[in-house]
Amino acid sequence: MHILFLTDNFPPEVNAPASRTFEHCREWVKAGNQVTVITCVPNFPMGRVYDGYRNKVWQAGDMDGIRVVRVWSYITANEGFVKRILDYQSFMVAATLSALFVRHVDVVIGTSPHFFTVCAAWVVSVLKRVPFVFELRDLWPESIKAVGAMQDSAAIRWLERLEMFLYRKASLIVTVTHSFRDRLIARGISSGKISVVTNGVDMSRFRRMPKDQGLVAELGIAGKFVAGYVGTHGMAHHLETILDAAEKLCAEGLGEDIHLVLLGDGARKGALKQDARRRGLSNVTFVDSVPKDQVARYWSVLDVSIIHLRKTDLFTTVIPSKLFECMGMGLPVLHGVAGESADIVRMEDVGIAFEPENSAQLVLYLKLLRQDRQAYEHYRSNCFVAAEKYDRKILAVKMVELLRGLKTDPD
């Protein structure tokens, strides 16, 4: 089977969609399938082309047996709705044109959050007369409103109509959470065309390992209890909650004992660093994004992982993919996301869920895990057990079996 996958995030970018797409495609190739990925040059999250890459009209290469075609797009930082839409639309056009030159395709997949990539996948599927698969990783444009980036407007309502059109045209919708599936069914989409393939963990990369002592020394965190956030620093993540917790720890005289590390980049990082300096938070260290093959080193120096999203009803439907990487690394989780993902934390007993944006609760549980070694080791051992259930290899097999069962005509 020849799978054509359209996505505007792909390694060396290290965000969740890039990792999911690459790890699935890699396993599909290992299973004997042909996979072509059309993407843009790496630029997320800062909106700058990575060193060693050029934003050219067309360039192709190979990554672990995956044919990767990179096309030109208008690249901008995640600042301003109009510029971001131009970014998305330019990739949509370039990806559609490039896909026309990919021959003997059996299925086309387009992945969200935004729908312009998915639009391209639908157009290509029509032209090639093959099934179109919508991989739904975010309820966009609802998430735009949830983070306050845009209010309800004619533009939002147009995007919502486009959203429903694409759901109806898809031969298969693959969601990353059961909550997403339930939302779509409630909106009238046939349950028979919606399947759930959650995010997972690459067990070959994120696994039990000792602390990287060189990195411990470099970060100046030897002898400290270290909690860390790894991921995008954006509007949706409300990382001010972590800074609030750091300030409370300092006020309680624990600034030298409990240290917080924030690794990653995003639209809010500059403001967060300024805020930390203004507050004089010596117990907070910011680290820029690192290549994917280095992320596990940074996970290794943590004692606890903090996962956090803004307090809004929409985010009760999401499952941050870093949860599964924490399981693989054996890192107990302090989980500031309500809903389905918090249910997983409780069900698998891999950490403690706290109320989003509640820094007092975060401080309470940081102190608890630092002091109660028995509880800490309990959560840690459960992480290793739970990770086996979310092995990316198993999930990739599940998804490719869904692709094999497709019929050409959508509902």
Secondary structure, 3 states (H helix, E strand, C coil): CEEEEECCCCCCCCCHHHHHHHHHHHHHHHCCCEEEEEEECCCCCCCCCCCCCCCCCEEEEEECCEEEEEECCCCCCCCCHHHHHHHHHHHHHHHHHHHCCCCCCCEEEEECCCCHHHHHHHHHHHHHCCCEEEEECCCCCHHHHHCCCCCCCHHHHHHHHHHHHHHHHCCEEEECCHHHHHHHHHCCCCHHHEEECCCCECCCCCCCCCCCHHHHHHHCCCCCEEEEEECCCCHHHCCHHHHHHHHHHHHCCCCCCEEEEEECCCCCHHHHHHHHHHHCCCCEEEECCCCHHHHHHHHHCCCEEEEECCCCHHHHHCCCCHHHHHHHHCCCEEEECCCHHHHHHHHHCCEEECCCCCHHHHHHHHHHHHHCHHHHHHHHHHHHHHHHHHEHHHHHHHHHHHHHCCCCCCC
